[in-house]
Amino acid sequence: MFRIKKLDIFITKQFGLLFVGTFVICQFVLMMQFLWRWVDILIGKGLALEILAQFFWYMGLMLVPQALPLAILLSSLIVFGNLGESSELTAIKAAGISLMQSFRSLILLSCLIAIGSFYFQNNVGPEANSRLNVLIQSMRHKNPELEIPEGIFYDGIPQSNLYVQKKNRDTGVLYGIMIYRMTDSYEDAAIILADSGRLQTTADRKHLLLTLYSGEWFENMRSTEFGSSASVPYRRETFLSKRIVLDFDSDFSLEDGGSMSNNARTKSLSQIRKDLDSLNHQYDSVGREIYRDMVAQHFTVHHLRRSDSLKALKQVAEGRVVFDSLYQRLPDEQRKNLINSALNTVKMEASNLDFRAMLTSDGDQLIREHDIEAISKFTLALSCLIFFFIGAPLGAIIRKGGLGVPVIISVLVYIIYYILDNSGYRMARGGMWTVWFGKGLAPAVLIPLSIFITYKANNDSVVFNIDLYRNFFMRLFGLRLKRHVAGKEVIINDPDYRADAERLETMTADIRAYAGKHRLLSMPNVIRLFFKYEPDHEIERIGEELENIIEDLSNTRDKVILSALNAYPFMSLKAHTRPFERKWLNIASFVVIPLGAVLYVRIWMFRVRLIRDLRTITRTNEHIIARIVERQLA
């Protein structure tokens, strides 16, 4: 029976406080990232604080489901990192409570958060997304505040193009002004040139007051009374100072949200299913209609001459008619007309096919977007659980709390998730991948990772031991490991120098006998390596004997002997005999020709290295024996 224990309450409190804080941080980071995307439509528009508040509110609501998984990942990492760093996790395990038992309260809480995330995406998120899209669309169409650029034509003022050569930002004076004003057509345009001027907004924000100095005004006087005569009078005016009132409505007004009806992100799951049925029915009807049109067109063109066509094809098949001969008999003008007619027919058919392909491709993309959004509501909620089973075990393994290492790991994990999810989304939306594969890519990669990390943490396995991986790769590539034998400050038992010297002499004799018997410099036998493996117990015994002697002599205070002990190499006792421990792996590696050849060369290299190591051991043995004899004589 599940009972709430004090440990569950303690861990839940720790997680809850951190979750609230990390959620605020993640929400702020995501909002800033989203804000930079739309900052160009916010700056210079003169938007009221109420509109900006609505923008940030709906933006925050839309980003809540994305911030929840990242907040769970970071908070779970910090919680169990703190428990491990303060040895509380060790005390919990010592009390007989497994790691999964300490997870159970947070697993339940993460499930509740995942359910809340799904509810939020299905009910609150679509409405917030719809409102936000309407706001963004309205901001885009709103006339900007007057921030006239230099050196380019500015078309933000209705029916006018304004060019400013230079402006003084301190005084607001514009220099080198050129204005094109259009009414009905380009033929009725008025051109205004001025040396300088000033542009101001009226109090009602409905008009602009343009004050110009030292300029000229050119304007055509064309109207209906002059008809379409080529002789059109114009007006030219020279002025020292002139004021012009321009229409400019800078108020903000929301646009109709009907254009967002095809946006899948503004719909709940039930609406997506309903619209998918309508879309499939609609575009299936379009496809059938295109098919009927093509069949009818083909029938209309070829039906009347079907009998003639069959006769012609029969004659061609029998070899009585050759198209090239018929073409060569035609006059040049007729051949040219035939080629042009054929090209025009092909271009027309290609244009029709492109247009029909555009219709069907747009429909396919719209359907895929709805499918993607329906799956996203589940995958984003599932990511809350996935990130918990990544963050909590990682915190228990790393045992580092605070905002240092957990933040770095959280960012790395989230970057991997974002790359996989975004890549899958784009490939699925473009039709290169199926929808289920594109949206399932990130969970398919992260779920096995979370299972592996949770398994390792529950079994107290060493996952992030750098020395372990370094030694593994050094052994894999045959790199040397250096021996470090240092003098001990406290020595309980002195080494038995006489016995060690005798053992070293015996080892030297065994090494020479071994080297003469095995002929390590010669090419190894392929059959013995891959099919008839025999363990080399002799070299294993020599290696074990050497380590025992080194362990005994490491208790000495003689610096010469200690220095000589560091000259002993670490021998690879099995790498020169076979590629793998299991026989079937050896056979499989031999069958794969490139792999077998590489492994064969690698084993030969280890055999050559082993003979060099044996020579080094022999020389070092003689040096240590001589030093022991010298100590005894002294």
C-alpha positions in Angstrom: 0.0 0.0 0.0 1.3 3.4 -1.0 1.8 5.6 2.0 3.1 9.2 2.1 6.4 9.2 4.1 8.4 12.0 5.5 11.1 11.4 2.9 8.5 11.9 0.1 7.4 15.1 1.7 10.9 16.3 2.2 12.0 15.6 -1.4 8.7 17.0 -2.8 9.2 20.3 -0.9 12.8 20.6 -2.2 11.7 19.9 -5.7 8.7 22.2 -5.6 10.6 25.2 -4.5 13.3 24.7 -7.1 10.7 23.9 -9.8 8.9 27.2 -9.3 12.2 29.1 -9.5 13.6 27.2 -12.5 10.2 27.5 -14.3 10.3 31.3 -13.9 13.9 31.3 -15.3 13.1 29.0 -18.2 10.0 30.9 -19.0 11.9 34.2 -19.0 14.7 32.7 -21.3 12.2 31.3 -23.8 10.2 34.6 -23.8 13.4 36.6 -24.5 14.2 34.2 -27.3 10.7 34.6 -28.8 10.9 38.4 -28.3 14.0 38.7 -30.4 12.2 37.0 -33.2 9.5 39.7 -33.3 11.4 42.7 -32.0 11.3 44.4 -35.4 7.5 44.7 -35.3 7.5 46.2 -31.8 10.1 48.9 -32.1 9.1 52.2 -33.6 5.3 51.4 -33.7 4.2 53.6 -30.8 2.2 50.8 -29.3 0.2 51.4 -26.2 1.2 49.7 -22.9 -2.1 47.8 -23.0 -1.2 46.2 -26.4 2.3 45.3 -25.2 1.0 43.8 -22.0 -1.4 41.6 -24.1 1.5 40.6 -26.4 3.7 39.5 -23.4 0.8 37.8 -21.7 -0.3 35.6 -24.6 3.4 35.0 -25.5 4.0 33.7 -21.9 0.9 31.5 -22.0 2.0 30.0 -25.3 5.5 29.2 -24.1 4.4 27.5 -20.8 4.3 23.9 -22.2 7.8 24.4 -23.6 9.2 25.7 -20.3 7.8 22.9 -18.2 10.1 20.1 -19.4 13.2 22.2 -19.1 12.2 23.3 -15.6 11.6 19.7 -14.6 15.1 18.7 -16.0 16.9 21.5 -14.2 15.1 21.2 -10.9 15.4 17.4 -10.6 19.1 17.7 -11.4 19.7 20.3 -8.7 17.6 18.4 -6.1 19.4 15.1 -6.4 22.7 16.8 -7.0 22.3 18.6 -3.7 21.2 15.4 -1.9 24.3 13.6 -3.3 26.7 16.4 -2.5 25.5 16.7 1.1 25.7 12.9 1.5 21.9 12.8 2.2 21.5 10.4 -0.8 24.1 8.1 0.8 22.2 8.1 4.1 18.9 7.4 2.2 20.4 4.3 0.5 22.0 3.2 3.8 18.6 3.2 5.4 17.5 0.6 2.8 15.6 2.9 0.5 16.4 2.5 -3.1 16.8 5.3 -5.6 13.6 4.4 -7.4 11.7 4.6 -4.0 13.1 8.1 -3.5 11.8 9.0 -7.0 8.3 7.9 -6.5 6.8 11.2 -5.1 8.5 13.1 -7.9 7.4 10.6 -10.5 3.8 11.2 -9.4 4.3 15.0 -9.5 5.9 14.8 -12.9 2.9 12.8 -14.2 0.6 15.5 -12.9 2.7 18.2 -14.6 2.6 16.2 -17.8 -1.2 16.0 -17.6 -1.4 19.7 -16.9 0.9 20.4 -19.8 -1.4 18.4 -22.2 -4.5 20.2 -20.8 -2.7 23.5 -21.2 -1.8 22.8 -24.8 -5.2 21.5 -25.7 -7.3 24.3 -24.1 -5.3 27.4 -23.1 -2.5 27.2 -25.6 -4.6 27.3 -28.9 -6.5 30.3 -27.7 -3.3 32.2 -26.6 -1.7 31.3 -29.9 -4.6 32.6 -31.9 -4.8 35.9 -29.9 -1.0 36.3 -30.3 -1.1 35.7 -34.0 -3.8 38.3 -34.4 -1.8 40.8 -32.4 1.4 40.1 -34.5 -0.6 40.4 -37.7 -2.1 43.7 -36.6 1.3 45.0 -35.5 2.7 44.2 -38.9 0.0 46.2 -40.7 0.1 49.1 -38.3 1.8 52.2 -39.7 5.1 52.8 -37.9 6.1 55.8 -36.0 8.1 58.3 -38.1 11.6 57.0 -38.0 12.7 58.1 -41.5 15.8 56.3 -42.7 18.6 58.1 -44.6 19.5 57.4 -48.2 16.5 55.2 -49.2 12.9 55.8 -50.1 10.5 55.5 -47.2 7.0 54.2 -48.1 5.4 54.1 -44.7 3.3 57.2 -45.4 0.1 56.4 -47.5 0.3 57.5 -51.2 3.8 59.0 -50.7 7.4 58.0 -51.1 9.8 60.1 -49.0 13.6 60.3 -49.6 15.9 62.0 -47.1 19.5 62.5 -47.9 20.6 63.4 -44.3 18.9 64.1 -41.0 19.9 65.7 -37.7 18.8 63.4 -34.9 19.2 66.1 -32.2 17.0 68.8 -33.9 14.9 66.6 -36.1 15.6 68.6 -39.2 15.7 66.7 -42.5 18.0 67.7 -45.4 17.9 66.9 -49.1 14.2 66.0 -49.2 12.5 64.4 -52.3 8.8 63.4 -52.2 6.7 61.5 -54.8 3.0 61.9 -54.2 0.6 59.5 -56.1 -3.1 60.0 -56.5 -4.8 58.0 -59.3 -1.8 56.9 -61.3 1.9 57.5 -61.8 1.1 60.0 -64.5 -0.6 62.2 -61.9 2.4 62.1 -59.5 3.6 65.3 -57.8 7.3 65.7 -57.2 8.4 67.9 -54.4 12.1 68.9 -53.8 13.3 70.8 -50.8 16.6 71.7 -49.2 15.4 71.0 -45.7 12.3 70.4 -43.7 10.7 69.1 -40.5 8.1 66.3 -40.0 5.7 66.3 -37.0 2.6 64.4 -35.9 -0.6 66.2 -35.2 -2.2 66.0 -31.7 -4.9 63.6 -32.9 -2.3 61.3 -34.4 -4.4 61.2 -37.6 -2.2 63.4 -39.8 1.4 64.5 -40.4 2.5 68.1 -40.8 5.4 68.5 -43.2 7.1 71.9 -43.2 9.5 72.4 -46.2 12.0 75.1 -46.8 13.6 76.4 -50.1 12.1 74.0 -52.6 10.1 73.4 -55.8 6.8 71.6 -56.6 6.2 69.9 -59.9 2.7 68.5 -60.7 0.8 67.4 -63.8 -2.5 69.1 -64.4 -4.0 66.1 -66.2 -7.8 65.5 -65.6 -10.8 64.3 -67.5 -11.3 67.6 -69.2 -8.1 67.2 -71.2 -9.0 63.7 -72.3 -6.1 61.5 -73.4 -4.2 64.2 -75.3 -0.4 63.8 -75.3 -0.1 67.5 -74.5 -0.6 67.7 -70.8 0.0 71.0 -68.9 1.8 70.9 -65.5 2.3 73.2 -62.6 5.6 74.3 -61.2 5.9 76.2 -57.9 9.0 77.6 -56.2 8.6 78.3 -52.5 10.7 79.4 -49.5 8.4 77.8 -46.9 5.5 75.5 -47.3 3.4 73.3 -45.1 1.8 70.0 -46.3 -0.7 67.9 -44.4 -0.4 64.2 -45.0 -2.9 61.4 -44.0 -1.3 59.2 -41.4 -3.4 57.1 -38.9 -1.0 55.7 -36.2 -3.8 54.2 -34.0 -3.7 50.5 -33.4 -6.6 48.3 -34.4 -7.0 44.5 -34.2 -7.5 42.7 -37.4 -10.0 39.9 -38.1 -8.7 36.5 -36.9 -10.4 34.6 -39.7 -7.1 34.3 -41.6 -5.8 32.1 -38.8 -8.4 29.4 -39.5 -5.8 27.2 -41.2 -3.2 27.5 -38.4 -3.1 24.2 -36.6 -1.5 25.7 -33.5 -4.6 27.6 -32.8 -6.8 24.5 -32.5 -7.5 21.9 -29.9 -7.2 18.2 -30.5 -10.9 17.8 -31.3 -10.9 20.7 -33.7 -7.8 19.3 -35.4 -9.5 15.9 -35.9 -12.6 17.6 -37.2 -10.7 19.9 -39.6 -8.6 16.9 -40.8 -11.7 15.1 -41.9 -12.8 18.2 -43.8 -9.4 18.8 -45.3 -9.0 15.2 -46.4 -12.5 15.3 -48.0 -11.8 18.6 -49.7 -8.5 17.8 -51.2 -9.6 14.3 -52.2 -12.4 16.0 -54.1 -9.9 18.3 -55.7 -7.8 15.4 -56.7 -10.7 13.5 -58.2 -11.8 16.7 -60.1 -8.3 17.2 -61.5 -8.3 13.5 -62.6 -11.7 13.9 -64.4 -10.5 17.1 -66.1 -7.4 15.4 -67.4 -9.3 12.4 -68.6 -12.0 14.6 -70.3 -9.3 16.7 -72.0 -7.5 13.7 -73.3 -10.7 12.2 -74.6 -11.8 15.5 -76.3 -8.5 15.9 -78.1 -7.9 12.4 -79.2 -11.3 10.8 -79.5 -12.2 12.3 -82.9 -9.0 11.0 -84.5 -8.8 7.8 -82.6 -9.2 5.6 -85.7 -6.6 7.6 -87.6 -4.2 7.4 -84.7 -4.6 3.6 -84.5 -3.9 3.3 -88.2 -0.8 5.6 -87.9 0.5 3.6 -85.0 0.0 0.3 -86.8 1.9 1.6 -89.8 4.7 2.9 -87.6 4.9 -0.5 -85.8 5.1 -2.3 -89.2 7.9 0.0 -90.4 5.9 1.5 -93.3 6.0 5.0 -91.8 9.1 6.8 -90.4 8.5 10.0 -88.6 11.9 11.5 -89.5 11.2 11.0 -93.2 7.8 12.6 -92.9 9.3 15.5 -91.0 12.1 16.0 -93.6 9.6 16.2 -96.5 7.8 19.1 -94.9 8.6 22.7 -96.0 10.8 24.7 -93.6 8.0 27.0 -92.5 5.7 24.1 -91.7 8.4 22.4 -89.8 9.0 25.5 -87.8 5.3 25.9 -87.1 5.1 22.2 -86.0 8.0 22.7 -83.5 6.5 25.9 -82.1 3.1 24.2 -81.7 4.7 21.2 -79.9 6.7 23.5 -77.6 3.6 25.6 -76.8 1.6 22.5 -76.0 4.3 21.1 -73.8 4.7 24.4 -71.9 0.9 24.7 -71.5 0.7 21.2 -70.1 3.7 21.7 -67.8 2.1 25.0 -66.5 -1.2 23.2 -65.9 0.6 20.4 -64.0 2.6 22.9 -61.9 -0.6 24.7 -61.0 -2.3 21.4 -60.0 0.8 20.3 -58.1 0.8 23.5 -56.2 -2.8 23.0 -55.2 -2.2 19.4 -54.0 1.1 20.2 -52.3 -0.4 23.1 -50.3 -3.2 20.7 -49.2 -0.7 18.0 -48.3 1.4 20.5 -46.2 -1.7 21.8 -44.4 -2.8 18.2 -43.5 0.7 17.4 -42.3 0.8 20.5 -40.1 -2.4 19.4 -38.5 -1.1 15.9 -37.9 2.2 17.3 -36.5 0.3 19.5 -34.1 -1.9 16.7 -32.9 1.2 14.5 -32.2 3.1 17.5 -30.6 0.4 17.8 -27.9 1.4 14.3 -26.7 5.1 14.3 -27.3 5.6 17.7 -25.5 3.7 16.3 -22.4 5.7 13.1 -22.6 8.9 15.1 -22.6 8.1 16.1 -19.0 8.5 12.5 -17.9 11.5 11.9 -20.1 13.4 14.9 -18.8 12.7 13.8 -15.2 14.2 10.4 -15.8 17.2 12.1 -17.3 17.6 14.8 -14.7 17.0 13.0 -11.5 19.4 10.0 -12.2 22.0 12.4 -13.5 21.9 14.4 -10.4 22.3 11.2 -8.3 25.3 10.2 -10.4 27.1 13.6 -10.6 26.3 14.7 -7.1 26.8 18.3 -7.8 24.2 20.8 -6.7 23.8 24.5 -7.2 23.5 26.3 -10.6 26.9 25.3 -12.0 27.1 21.8 -13.4 23.3 21.2 -13.5 22.7 24.2 -15.7 25.4 23.1 -18.1 24.1 19.6 -18.4 20.5 20.8 -18.7 21.4 23.1 -21.5 23.3 20.3 -23.3 20.4 17.9 -23.0 17.8 20.5 -24.1 20.0 21.5 -27.1 20.1 17.8 -28.2 16.3 17.6 -27.7 15.7 20.9 -29.5 17.9 19.8 -32.5 16.2 16.5 -32.8 12.7 17.8 -32.4 13.1 20.8 -34.7 14.9 18.7 -37.4 12.1 16.1 -37.2 9.4 18.8 -37.4 10.9 20.5 -40.4 11.5 17.2 -42.3 8.0 16.1 -41.5 6.4 19.4 -42.5 8.3 19.4 -45.7 7.2 15.8 -46.5 10.7 14.3 -46.6 9.8 12.2 -43.5 6.6 10.7 -42.3 4.9 12.7 -39.6 5.1 10.0 -36.9 8.9 9.5 -37.7 9.7 13.2 -37.6 7.8 13.9 -34.3 8.9 10.6 -32.7 12.6 11.2 -33.4 13.4 13.1 -30.2 11.5 10.7 -27.9 13.0 7.7 -29.7 16.5 8.9 -28.9 15.9 10.3 -25.4 13.7 7.5 -23.9 16.5 4.8 -24.2 19.0 7.4 -22.8 16.7 8.0 -19.8 16.3 4.3 -19.2 20.1 3.7 -19.4 20.9 6.6 -17.0 18.2 5.5 -14.6 19.5 1.9 -14.7 23.0 3.1 -14.0 22.0 5.4 -11.2 19.9 2.7 -9.5 22.8 0.2 -9.6 25.4 2.8 -8.5 27.3 2.3 -11.7 30.1 4.7 -12.6 29.0 6.5 -15.7 31.0 9.8 -15.6 34.3 8.5 -14.4 36.8 10.2 -16.8 39.7 7.9 -15.8 37.6 4.9 -16.7 36.9 6.1 -20.2 40.5 7.3 -20.7 41.9 4.0 -19.7 39.4 2.2 -22.0 40.4 4.2 -25.0 44.1 3.9 -24.2 43.7 0.1 -24.2 41.6 0.2 -27.3 44.2 2.1 -29.3 47.1 0.4 -27.7 48.4 3.6 -25.9 50.8 3.2 -23.0 49.8 3.6 -19.3 52.7 4.9 -17.2 53.5 3.3 -13.9 53.7 5.6 -10.9 55.3 3.9 -7.8 56.1 6.5 -5.1 57.7 6.1 -1.7 55.5 5.4 1.3 55.7 7.6 4.3 54.8 4.7 6.7 56.2 1.2 6.0 55.0 -1.6 8.2 56.9 -4.5 6.6 60.2 -4.1 4.7 60.5 -6.0 1.4 62.2 -9.5 1.4 65.1 -8.4 -0.9 66.7 -11.9 -1.1 63.5 -13.6 -2.0 62.6 -10.9 -4.5 66.0 -11.1 -6.2 65.6 -14.9 -6.6 62.1 -14.5 -8.0 63.4 -11.9 -10.5 66.2 -14.2 -11.6 63.6 -17.0 -12.1 61.3 -14.6 -14.0 64.2 -13.6 -16.3 64.8 -17.2 -17.2 61.1 -17.8 -17.8 60.9 -14.8 -20.1 63.8 -16.0 -22.2 62.3 -19.4 -22.5 58.9 -18.0 -23.4 60.4 -15.6 -26.1 62.3 -18.5 -27.7 59.2 -20.8 -27.7 56.6 -18.4 -29.1 58.6 -16.4 -31.7 56.5 -13.3 -31.2 58.2 -11.3 -34.0 56.8 -13.8 -36.6 53.4 -13.4 -38.2 50.6 -14.9 -36.1 48.6 -17.9 -37.3 45.2 -16.9 -38.6 43.5 -20.1 -37.7 44.7 -20.0 -34.1 43.7 -16.3 -33.7 40.1 -16.5 -35.1 39.1 -20.2 -34.9 41.3 -22.2 -32.4 42.0 -19.8 -29.6 44.3 -21.1 -26.8 44.8 -18.9 -23.7 48.4 -17.8 -23.0 48.5 -18.8 -19.3 52.3 -18.5 -19.2 52.4 -14.8 -19.9 49.5 -14.3 -17.5 51.5 -16.0 -14.8 54.6 -13.9 -15.5 52.5 -10.7 -15.4 50.9 -11.7 -12.1 54.3 -12.6 -10.6 55.7 -9.2 -11.7 52.9 -7.3 -10.1 53.4 -9.2 -6.8 57.2 -8.4 -6.8 56.5 -4.7 -7.6 54.0 -4.6 -4.7 56.5 -6.0 -2.3 59.4 -3.9 -3.4 57.3 -0.7 -3.3 57.8 -0.9 0.5 61.5 -0.1 0.1 63.1 3.2 1.1 65.8 2.8 -1.6 65.2 5.5 -4.2 67.1 3.7 -6.8 64.9 0.6 -6.6 61.8 2.9 -6.6 63.0 4.6 -9.7 63.7 1.2 -11.4 60.2 0.0 -10.5 58.6 2.8 -12.6 60.5 1.5 -15.6 58.4 -1.7 -15.6 55.7 -1.5 -18.3 52.1 -2.4 -18.1 51.8 -5.5 -20.2 48.8 -6.4 -22.3 48.4 -10.1 -21.4 45.6 -11.0 -23.8 45.6 -8.6 -26.7 48.2 -10.6 -28.5 46.3 -13.8 -28.5 42.8 -13.1 -30.0 40.5 -10.2 -30.9 37.6 -11.0 -28.4 36.8 -13.3 -25.5 33.9 -15.0 -27.2 34.6 -17.5 -30.0 31.6 -16.5 -32.1 32.8 -12.8 -32.1 36.2 -13.9 -33.4 34.6 -15.9 -36.2 32.3 -13.0 -37.1 35.1 -10.5 -37.2 37.1 -12.8 -39.5 34.1 -13.0 -41.9 33.9 -9.2 -42.1 37.1 -8.9 -44.3 38.1 -5.3 -43.5 37.5 -5.7 -39.7 39.3 -9.0 -39.6 42.3 -7.5 -41.4 42.5 -4.6 -39.0 42.3 -6.9 -36.0 44.9 -9.1 -37.4 47.4 -6.2 -37.8 46.5 -4.9 -34.3 47.3 -8.3 -32.8 50.6 -8.5 -34.6 51.4 -5.0 -33.3 50.7 -6.2 -29.7 52.9 -9.2 -30.2 55.8 -6.9 -31.3 55.1 -4.7 -28.3 55.0 -7.6 -26.0 58.5 -8.7 -27.0 59.8 -5.2 -26.4 58.1 -5.2 -23.0 59.8 -8.5 -22.1 63.2 -7.1 -23.0 62.5 -4.0 -20.8 61.5 -6.3 -17.9 64.6 -8.4 -18.3 66.9 -5.3 -18.3 65.0 -3.8 -15.3 65.3 -7.2 -13.4 69.1 -7.2 -13.9 69.3 -3.6 -12.6 67.2 -4.3 -9.5 69.1 -7.5 -8.7 72.4 -5.7 -9.0 71.1 -3.0 -6.6 69.9 -5.6 -4.1 73.3 -7.4 -4.2 75.0 -4.0 -3.7 72.8 -3.3 -0.6 73.6 -6.7 0.9 77.4 -6.2 0.4 77.2 -2.8 2.0 
